[in-house]
């Protein structure tokens, strides 16, 4: 009997995922828990196993396709006794067509008043569409499961407000740069933009479209930090620079004058959102591309705990084993190019955050200390800021604060200032 396997609900707020890789072929025999395909969402990368034993009859999507939750992904001809032809653990609400303007008006009137600051249930793509169309999500009636606002809901309300069809985000199209088309040639290879690379592509474009970047660079003496690293290593505890930098960053972010560096802009509401928790993203290179696992509540962790936590999230990111909550929600990001760091670079802000710190190559250089030329371990450190929130002198003062902690680790370890 044919069994139609549908994409299950794989995370809170996830309404679709990109099928990045097929792990089975048509005609292949599978057992329960045989990996079928990989799927990438805004929150998590996951391998989806087979729920049944049988033979793959049909693959309904190609690699790189976006698959809605509840859509049939693969058909399996079951072995043995016939079983139910339904694939999901729970029914998924069908897609809802955009209601007519009159129905929209009634639906809007019927929307229960939301509490101030209450978060509307909607996917990131739906939120972006609402911003592009100038629609207040608080006013949109949600037709999805548990009152979730869908793209159709946003477009319907935009159509009602404008009195004209709104099947596509016209505001976004009007201000978007025309897509570049490159003539095809015989001496080339074309690779579909998909998976993590497509997410990076979109994320970097979003950051450059919104944030007004400026970068400040200074040189930091890491000699004292290296001495501490060596002492720890002699006692069996190896560490990179990152735990010390995370601690220096958090201590600096907690100063009132740097509150806007741990903040985001709610463009739809016209508000600056000051974050009261310190979730530090630590950019990590993987075979698929750059990802940003998150050290949550870094302000509550000692350097000893940060060493373990950074090792944990780094290994999890490289092996794609971290849960979704450890791959999102950062309030400030640190990126490091390590030995390949060169002198310095201008990192791109992990939008919607307001700043990012870049670490580069640490090497021995001559320095003047107390009037004498000595050899020290030094690194250029660059920090990019969103100039809409952060003035130049504030950004410079923040880097100087981080530098002070790193060059005087007694203050860093004791947390005295």
NORNOR-V986157 format. One record per helix or strand. SS is the DSSP state (H for helix, E for strand). FROM is the first residue (numbers start at 1). TO is the last residue. If there is no record, write none. Layout:
ss:SS from:FROM to:TO
ss:SS from:FROM to:TO
This chain:
ss:E from:2 to:6
ss:E from:16 to:22
ss:E from:29 to:30
ss:E from:35 to:40
ss:E from:45 to:49
ss:E from:54 to:59
ss:E from:66 to:68
ss:E from:72 to:78
ss:H from:101 to:110
ss:E from:122 to:122
ss:H from:124 to:133
ss:H from:137 to:139
ss:H from:145 to:147
ss:E from:149 to:149
ss:H from:151 to:162
ss:H from:170 to:175
ss:H from:195 to:210
ss:E from:213 to:221
ss:H from:223 to:234
ss:H from:242 to:253
ss:H from:256 to:262
ss:E from:263 to:266
ss:E from:271 to:274
ss:E from:280 to:285
ss:E from:290 to:295
ss:H from:298 to:300
ss:H from:303 to:318
ss:H from:324 to:326
ss:E from:332 to:336
ss:H from:338 to:340
ss:E from:355 to:369
ss:E from:372 to:386
ss:H from:392 to:407
ss:H from:409 to:414
